[in-house]
Each structure stands twice: as structure tokens, then as C-alpha cells.
């Protein structure tokens, strides 16, 4: 077990701060501002008006159930929450102070607008989508284009590219994966049609159709044909290594040769009906092929392997039935230009050819090449008449920012599922569609609602009303890492060279290593996300973090100890720096008493800062 490296034993009174997570809360009025330039006023009014409509619908539902929603969060909590959600960082001390001093009624809307305009908005959400894609990748090598994807996605988001355009670019990507970040989804699953069908449905429609791969869906209406008809959009996309490339790389390409001209498909057809082989090579017509008979023929190269797999009587010759018994390789689909649905009753066969159909009821025209098929799928997915496309992303972003969605899990929705407050979801989804699938419009609408801005309350099994209060939400790994660098006033942390790049390229950096340890799949329900021992040990014992806690060197804490001689001022500065709020009366008293009892002020301040960094509040979006 890793030993505890703090140089002093932390008294119980100080450790109490680690579990003290209830913030000081006050009501705060919410109002929309009308001060805007003429150029952006239309979008501003539309988003705020939609937010007000959403609140009215929710509050009507609360009244029906005699539920009193939580009051609005105080300024400190709102600012920290919205800054993490939109920019992926905690607010600076100066931002907290200035926001608190601002008496204008429209300051919350103004800070939302400013954060959406910042470059940090794109970086934050690009990292979110990186985790959505890569944490379920079927090939670990796909991490080599992680940075390219983040850069590409950041650009799309900051340029406010529409969600339908981003979706289309991800599904129709081609080219070198180290040069084209939009190849991430296809590269993550090595172009496998079944995997791409499952992830396309899950990410862009919120529907878990992969359960229908081997049988009809047990709880939804989707049939086995539905899954394989979706997979039939992808049989001609390939991921292949680029020869003689340094560093090693791969490319996404199309293979648009017909099945009749495809050498691999032809070989499988011959193996399933080997009569032609016997007409050509069975010279003595004894119904068996031997190594001598196939010498200097196209069969010679692989004949020994065929014998090892199919020679049941050990005579080192093959009958027609033995050749037919050779099973189809699991990866055979990647050699074909048409999609074959596996025959569960005959695993040795190639299965039947399936034409592409989107399972919500739209069939693709025949004769399309690879890019045309994928473009057709993108159009089917993103058409305004497909309500699941907008509902999926609305439900996902709402859940990410409020701690729970209209559907749970967020990527398991569909016609057989029931949502909470369906009228609210439909209204917001229709507004998002009408906006042209504008992601900034959606973020702006959600963060302007009173539902988003309410105080936090823990969920209980006995009584819980969705969206009547905010739920505590664990920060993503990247957000925690950024917050730590802000607390210590550094641009980065030192990477552990012993870890290297065993898992993927991102592990070479401190941020990559930290993400490996702390990041969770953002599609997971918050109820299922818990910390673990390695994470706790890192926060408590990390040599890098403990070195930056010292007051005997040039650190942020040393500056606080030097510049704030009054203990109360120093304590308040520590709270602002780590938790973006001032301490409550009880917290302030605990800290004051501890400094007095410790005897050494600098040691006490180190212990207090360590305790705040290790509090559950530090890694939670309150």
C-alpha cells in the first residue's frame, strides 16, 4: 500500500473539512437582460425566451404534485457551476469577487454569454466528446489521433458548427488519422460495421440497438434485421496502415469494388461451393484434393493451413464436405464490399447480403458507393423529421449540466422508453431543431433556466422530484486537473516518467496520466460514478501536489501566508482559491481553532489547503 507522505498527522478537526461539503447558500434573483447589440439580440432573446418557457412548463408540473422547487443558488455557487460547465475550469478569485459586487440584474446571463464566446468553451466540450468516443473504443491504437480529434472538435465548437454538420463530418470522414481529427469515431472502431452501427445509434440517437445484433431486442421493438440494416451503411469503409510512415499512422479509406469482383468474397464463395475446385484439381476423380494435386496452383499457398483446419479423418486430403466445414473467419466482413448478416444457424456461411436501412424507417437507394452510403445515413439521422436526433443531444447536455436527464441512462432512450416531463423535452428539442442544431443556443438555453440555477440538493430514494433542484455532479478528470493547476498557479503538472505511454499517447503528459486515473465515461449516470482508492491516494500522497503545498518555497500558498497576516483573511483567501467561495461560520471557526492549536501558522495553512484539495466539494460541481 502506498504510504502517507504528509509530514504531519492531520488532527480530526482539520480532517473534518474534507467531508464538509454543504456550501453556504442564499437565494439570488434571476432576470434576463435586454442590453444587447442588434447583431446578436435575436439569438439572445430566442434562447432566454425558451429558457423561460421551459421553466414555466416545469413549474406547472411541480404545482400539480405540490412540490416546492429549491431556491436559486447563490452567486458563488452559480458562477463556479456555469464556469465549469461552459469553460471547464473554476472561476478565478477576481471573477468571484467582481461577480459578487455586480448588482446588475442581468449579470448571470452576461457571464453565460462571455463563457460561450471564450476559446475555453470549445476546449472543454471537445474533451467531453473525446471521452464519449474513446472510452468505448474497440481498438486502443485509436488514441494516436486523440490530439487531432480534440483540435478539430475544438475548432468546430468555437466556430459554432451545427450539430448535424459535426455528425456528418464524423460519419463521412476519410484520410490520414494523424491529419484528420474527424476520423476519430471510425478509427476508434477500426471501421467495423457492427461496432459503428452500435455507436452511431447510441451517440447520435441515444438508442441502444446493439442488443439486436444476435437476436430481436429484448425490451424494445427493434428486430435483428434492424441492427444489421444499419451496419450495412459501413461495409465499404476501411482502416488500414499507411506504409513506410513515420511515426506510424493509419488512414480511413473507401473500398468500392462490387462483391462479385472482390477476391476475398469470391474465395469464400468457392469454399462454400467447392465443386469448381474439384473439376479443376481432382485429377484422379476420387473426390479428394491432395497437396500433390494442387501444386503450382492458386490453392497451393494455403492448402496446408486448410488441411490443418478441416482434415477430419487425418488422411491429409480434403473432401468437398471437409472444405465446406471451414468456418468463416470472424473478420471476414472487413474483406467484403457488401454487408452480410451472420446466419446464426450456420456460422460457417457468409450469411445473407443486407441492404442499408435506417431502423426508424428510411431505406437507402441501391447502387451507392461508400461515401454516398455514409452521407445518406447522415441525412437520414439529421433530418428534422427524425425527432430522436435532437432528443438525444438535448437529453445528453441537459443531464451533463443538471446531473440527471429526461431519460436515464442518457444513451438508452427510444419509443419504448418513458421520459420524465415529455412536454418539456419535446419543447426544448423542437427549439434546438429550429435553431439549426445550434449547440451554443442549447447551452445558453439550459444555463439560463431557473432549473439549472437552483440550489443543490442530494438525491434520496424516499423523495426525489427531477429538476426541482440541482444534483451534485462529479467533475470530469480534465476539469479536476485544470482546477488543480489553477489552485497552484501553474500551467501544467509534472508527468510521471515511469508510467510512459503504455496505454496510449496521451499518457506521456501529466494531463493524460491524470485523465487515465480520474476520467469516467460521461455517458454513465451520476448515481454510478464513485471515486476509488488510487484516486484518493493520488490526491493525498502525490509528491507533485505536496511539493506545491509548501510555504518554504515560491508557491501560491507561500504568497498567501506572506500577504495575509490576519488568519481570517488567509483562510478566506484559501477558500476562494480552492472552492471559489468564502467559508461558512462553522468552517471559519474550525480553521481558526486549528491554526491556534497547531502552534506553527505556516504548517497549519499547509494542512488546511491539503484538506480543502481533498474535500469532496473540490471534485464536485455544486
C-alpha angles and dihedrals in degrees: 000000000000111000122237107255104190106119094226136043110253111229120234092251091059094043087054087075090064091067097035099104106149108107125215103265132196133170116258128191119244122210138155121242123224096197104112139127116260091245096064101024096097095058092041093054093044094051095044092045089052090049090053091049091051091051092049091052092048095046091050087057091048091053091051089057094039090243121155109209121222117268121255116283119255120261095263094053094043093050094049091046097049094042092055092044097049104025104023095234141085119259118262119249090253091052091052092049096045092046090052092050093048108100097183115122093225098053095110093054090045094054090048089054092048093050092049089054094050123100087233090070092067094042093051097050094040087060089049092055090043088061093045091056106032101040089067097038115137093210120052090202089073088081089080090082096042093108092048090052093049092050092047094046092046090055092048092051097044090048086049095235109185120259092242090055092048090049091050092049092052094049098043099040123138136170141056110344092219090057103035115056093186089071089075099102095046093042092048089063099033091242091291107164096215094048092046091049091052095047094042090055094043099046102035102031102023090232124132099214094152089090086074093061095100102015142005111293109273096217105019134057094249114121126210089254089058093061095047093045087057091048088053089076090070112044094105099052115097137188111207136165118260108238120242092358119153116229095030113259143167136218135214110228140166124243106199102171115128120252092248091058095042110108094207095050089046091053091052091050090052091050091051091049105026096170091111091054091056093047089054104037111019094095098172092041093229093136093251135098119217133191090251092054094053096045113131091013131110088259095059097084097058100027096099091053091048090053091050091053102039111023099110099170096044097237092126090239131101130229123201091256092051090052091049089053092063104113122235109256114253090238095047092110091069090064094054130084094206125055118248119199107220117250105232091198093052112031090177093066127083091236127226126313112253125199120220117269128161106233094230086072113277122122123205120231116257124253098039121148123225099276092042090053093050092044089050091052090050091052091048091050098046102041111121089237090066099082093183092069094063095035092055096056094038091052092045097050093041090053092046091054101036100034096245137047139220085256125036122234092035094221097047105074129123144123094302093052128082124224129203113250096003092185090059092049093047092048093051093043092051090049091051091051091048090051089062092257090297108179094194089052089053094048091047093050094049096046092048093057121102086228089065094043098052126116119272120259128177117245116247130191092226097057130008131150114188114243095002085113139005117267123223108259127195114237118242118252094256091051092051091048091051091048091052092052089049092051092052095038095237133128095225144352127244115269120230105245091199090067094056118167102309095133102031144323095274090066090074089076128064090239091051092050092047091049090051088057102038109025120104131190104275090213088068119103113252090236088066098048115097135159123247139213097263090054092049092047091052093053093046102037108025109134090211094054095043092051090056091051093067123114093199094073139045100291136134090252092052088054092052092049090050100042100040108055093169110083093219091054092048092049092049091049090052091052093048091049097050107024102021093235141081119259122261120243094262092048092048091052092051091051094047092050092048094052090051093048095044094065093207111075097199092050090049093051090051090053092047093051090047089052093051092049089052095047119112088235092065092061095038130084101227 
